[in-house]
Amino acid sequence: MNRASVLGDLVTFAKPIDRLAETIGVLGWSDTPVVMLTAGQIVSVLQRARAGALTAVDVEAWADLTECREDIDYQPEHHEEILQAIYMLAKPVLNGSLDEALTDQLIASLLP
């Protein structure tokens, strides 16, 4: 299993969440970054959710799989915004559910 390929699928949300969770579970942990999560990739996930292609539960699970992985680096010029967005998406009980207002807020924070 190619770590970069699996993590690449994760950061782009290229496969259904259950398949991503399964492959990430098998992959395990590493402290060496092999892919980069960009602000644009998060915006793409949020836009897909807004369009109805992803559910709020899907986005939460995706953010949860992504959060705190040391093998995923964050785009340097948006590091804090990405960190905050992933935290907010992974913890809807603390931060509120993914609705239009939160989606708009996160997209605005991630776009230049």
C-alpha positions in Angstrom: 0.0 0.0 0.0 1.4 3.3 -1.1 1.2 5.8 1.8 1.3 8.9 -0.6 -1.4 7.5 -2.8 -3.7 6.6 0.2 -3.2 10.0 1.8 -3.6 11.8 -1.5 -7.0 10.1 -1.8 -7.8 11.3 1.7 -6.8 15.0 1.3 -8.8 15.2 -2.0 -11.7 13.1 -0.6 -11.4 11.0 -3.8 -13.1 7.9 -2.5 -16.2 7.2 -0.3 -15.6 7.9 3.3 -15.9 4.2 4.4 -13.2 3.2 1.9 -11.0 6.0 3.0 -11.4 5.1 6.7 -10.7 1.4 6.0 -7.4 2.1 4.0 -6.3 4.8 6.5 -6.9 2.3 9.4 -4.7 -0.3 7.6 -2.1 2.4 6.8 -1.3 3.3 10.4 0.7 6.4 11.6 3.9 8.0 10.5 5.5 11.3 11.5 6.9 12.0 8.1 4.7 14.2 5.9 4.1 12.8 2.4 1.2 14.9 1.2 0.0 18.4 1.7 -3.6 19.5 2.5 -4.3 22.8 0.8 -6.9 25.4 1.5 -8.3 24.7 -1.9 -8.9 21.1 -1.1 -10.9 22.0 2.0 -12.9 24.5 0.0 -13.6 21.8 -2.6 -14.9 19.4 0.1 -17.1 22.2 1.5 -18.5 23.1 -2.0 -19.2 19.4 -2.6 -21.1 19.3 0.7 -23.0 22.4 -0.2 -24.0 20.8 -3.6 -25.3 17.8 -1.8 -22.6 15.4 -3.0 -21.3 14.9 0.6 -23.2 14.8 3.8 -22.2 16.7 7.0 -21.5 13.3 8.5 -19.1 12.5 5.6 -17.3 15.8 6.1 -17.0 15.3 9.8 -15.5 11.8 9.3 -13.2 13.2 6.6 -11.9 15.9 8.9 -11.6 13.5 11.7 -9.4 11.2 9.6 -7.3 14.2 8.5 -6.9 15.9 11.9 -3.7 15.4 13.8 -2.0 13.3 11.1 1.7 14.1 11.1 2.0 12.5 7.7 -0.2 15.2 6.2 1.4 18.7 6.0 -0.7 21.8 5.7 -0.2 24.5 3.0 2.3 26.9 4.7 0.6 30.2 3.8 -2.8 28.9 5.2 -1.5 26.7 8.0 -3.5 28.3 10.8 -6.7 28.6 8.7 -6.5 24.9 7.7 -5.8 23.8 11.3 -8.9 25.8 12.4 -11.1 24.5 9.6 -10.3 20.9 10.2 -10.8 21.3 13.9 -14.2 22.9 13.4 -15.3 20.3 10.9 -14.1 17.3 13.0 -15.9 18.5 16.1 -19.5 19.6 15.3 -20.7 18.9 18.8 -18.3 21.7 20.0 -18.3 24.0 17.0 -21.8 23.6 15.5 -23.1 21.5 12.7 -22.0 22.0 9.1 -24.7 24.4 7.8 -24.6 27.2 5.2 -23.3 29.8 7.7 -20.4 27.7 8.8 -19.6 26.6 5.3 -19.5 30.3 4.2 -17.4 31.2 7.2 -14.8 28.5 6.5 -14.6 29.1 2.8 -14.1 32.9 3.5 -11.3 32.1 5.9 -9.6 29.8 3.5 -9.7 31.9 0.3 -7.2 34.7 -0.2 
